[in-house]
């Protein structure tokens, strides 16, 4: 479940594969939009891939260290 | 249900039965080598097939059983009744699982624990038995290797040990993604490595379609045992716009874990082709990160450190490091490198100096440490690689050939990567060498061919395939280089040429097999390679239906150390192919050998989906190939067909009546004549139809008999009796419905013979008989009947005892008993609620059995006779109709109604004058061929109004068999013999004992057929 605010998408606890498409549609071509992943505990690979493709700014990282590592490619840039 | 599973279920049942029969045979002749082999083969094949499905408990149990059998084969343990009990139990359990699979397509939740118990029991037994006997021998060892191979290939159990992994790995290479792993994870990995733990580097590149298969690669990776950390990145750059399909996986996942390699491999078993597991050297984890500082500051320090390292002055070095740390920017590349150097100083042992040097270089240059330069000493020396000429030759190929070659090479590379036992390596090298050699030869690649042969011979000498693998990988790289594929060929053409390559492969496999036979190890490696190639080919073509066949063929060959089955299978594959369609012109024009050209078209057709999508085409293939010799049809449809034919016979019989009416009622004799002529034609056809369907519905008696060896064994062991079971005439055939109905009565009778008939060994010895009793089941055909005899040489039925018992139970009166002959008394055992044995066992003696047996047999129109001699034994003789479809009855007339009497009971028709009828003890009797025969007036017995049709005072009497004796039935008149389709009575009518069933006559009327045994005297 993802809640879309004005320019921040708040990722829910679980982000299953179906959400990849809508997240991509929301992010694509809008480089200012950001992600709040603090609540996310379980992210499907397809959702992760969308984030890697669109490279939005992550305003809050997930709690899980492993998820943080999965997203670390987004921070270095 | 998935057809593959369906097929597995059928085959598993056959194999289990084979195994059980074999075990029983072994009990009587434990030293029969062929017998052991047969059981082993069944278990082995079964185990192989289970690997295709998610039925691990089954695989484990069969595997454990197989190991025991293997030990028996190798003479390490000896077979005895206890072992046979154990193995039968195991196979029974597998049988239960097969039933579960059939019902629910999966095993029940308890299967895991049951399977674990069962296999533990088997393994425990084997360990104990081995402890008694002496240790293993070379033969068993060889076999275990075959197994090892197979497990890897079926992926049913991935337990390849690290040693193998390393053997398989090509020359160690840089792992470029290690720097993507977060620094703290790298440090943790280094610490684990220094502490002596294995650290596994996992690179997982999911295939693009993986999301559609419901896979979640990240989720999978997070489950990795001992996961230290992960990293991700896009697999390749793409243009990000709204058109992009986000469900095409384009991601790479990397993981670092300290778990057991085997466990990790197991986790990734379903995506093993997308995952690369490596064991990096511990220093490879040492990679600095951060921004590079101004190198002018560093130059001085670097020089200072150099000298310290040269002098092995650790204290000096530590001092320099701490000085340097103050100078460089915190969190810069150099600062990190310095921290790593401190770490190395404190932790590393022998390699310390080399590592420090390397890190110092890295600190200074800002480049990743060049760890590879340190590793030359551990690199395998096999490095005959593809040179420029070779690459040029590859690049010269047109895209079509390139595609083909790449496919072949890809497959062979895959095979090479599979774990393999050391002893079998040579076989695999030889086999793959030959495959590639032949392909290159066909493509006229002389330069490549020479190179390849050199690579192969080097690999043979070293017994190490790393060089081959490297060569193949390079070639494949050269072939698939993206730049050269820019002018993509039409998709169809690629497809086509793929098929051509596939054919090439199949053909090459054939050639490999036909080479002279090397020693066993090489041979096994060869067969396994062929198996893998053909499995891939079949999977590629979507011909999963052929997989089991292939598996079975190869299994058989592995066991018999021959190639005939597999060659047969390949030949059969070729047979299935069809004439080329227009699209295959290309494959013909490339000038391939005759075989491959013909094959090419067929595969093209098959995999382009035509054959699959078009069942008619598939059927045509079968016909033209002459493959389908037998056809499995659902029983219900054959039954339905039989019923319809039965109806047709009845409908046909109406035609003569119609003809009569045409002549008499409507006055058109011409039409009547035409109808009669037509009737003759239809009559002939229906008769043929009936005969055909009857033959279709016939089953061999062995269907009943085959269960007896097990039953007899179990019961006799339970009763402590020694029994030799003899089966005769198992191939005798009878109608399916007869066979089905007879199974239960037969079991009753066999149990009775074992329980009551045969004596205990002591009793037998005391009676001067052989200790072991004989139970003989015999089937043969006699006229229109099937005769089944159950013969034992036991104590026989004692008529006096039977009479006493019957009187005691109130079945007959003492007077009746006195009047009975010995033969008649024996039939008392078929009375309801008669049991001669005081002790009720769980086998028989509950007084339900024999009367049910008799009524069942009579219901299907059979009869039963018993001959017994006290002290010598008993013969029960069942006479059953060949077919229940058509019964012969004699029509009789009774009070203006027509009834039928089963023809096989009729002995004679006769007329009696009143003076011949004598009344003895209130019973009417007559003498027939000097035998006293009781007379039964059917009108009275059936509560019909009394009277007689005849006015000359004579009586029409039908002499019929009943209970081994004869009785005379007084009827009004006899009519002709008739063939009818008899149907059993249903509903409330089925409880009326005097009728066996009903039949529809040609004029539409119903005839009731009498059950002579059901008439009360």
Contacts between the chains, C-beta under 8 A, distances in Angstrom:
chain1	res1	chain2	res2	distance
A	17	B	211	6.0
A	17	B	216	7.1
A	17	B	247	8.0
A	20	B	246	5.1
A	20	B	247	6.9
A	21	B	246	6.0
A	21	B	247	7.3
A	24	B	244	7.4
A	24	B	246	4.5
A	25	B	242	7.3
A	28	B	240	6.4
A	28	B	241	6.6
A	28	B	242	5.3
A	28	B	244	7.5
A	29	B	241	7.0
A	29	B	242	6.7
A	42	B	219	7.7
A	43	B	218	6.7
A	44	B	216	5.3
A	44	B	218	6.9
A	44	B	219	7.1
A	45	B	206	7.1
A	45	B	210	8.0
A	45	B	211	7.3
A	45	B	215	7.9
A	45	B	216	5.3
A	45	B	217	4.7
A	45	B	218	4.1
A	45	B	219	7.1
A	45	B	249	7.1
A	45	B	251	6.3
A	45	B	253	7.6
A	46	B	211	5.2
A	46	B	246	6.4
A	46	B	247	6.3
A	46	B	249	7.5
A	48	B	218	5.7
A	48	B	232	6.4
A	48	B	251	7.0
A	49	B	234	7.5
A	49	B	246	6.7
A	49	B	249	6.9
A	49	B	250	6.3
A	49	B	251	4.7
A	50	B	246	5.5
A	52	B	232	6.5
A	52	B	233	7.0
A	52	B	234	5.3
A	52	B	251	6.6
A	53	B	234	6.8
A	53	B	238	7.2
A	53	B	240	5.2
A	53	B	244	7.1
A	53	B	246	7.2
A	53	B	250	7.6
A	54	B	240	6.3
A	65	B	229	7.9
A	66	B	222	5.9
A	66	B	227	7.2
A	66	B	229	7.1
A	66	B	230	5.9
A	69	B	181	8.0
A	69	B	182	5.3
A	69	B	185	7.0
A	69	B	229	5.3
A	69	B	230	5.0
A	69	B	231	6.3
A	70	B	218	6.4
A	70	B	230	5.7
A	70	B	231	7.6
A	70	B	232	5.0
A	70	B	253	7.9
A	71	B	232	7.8
A	72	B	182	5.9
A	72	B	231	6.8
A	73	B	180	7.6
A	73	B	231	7.3
A	73	B	232	6.0
A	73	B	233	5.6
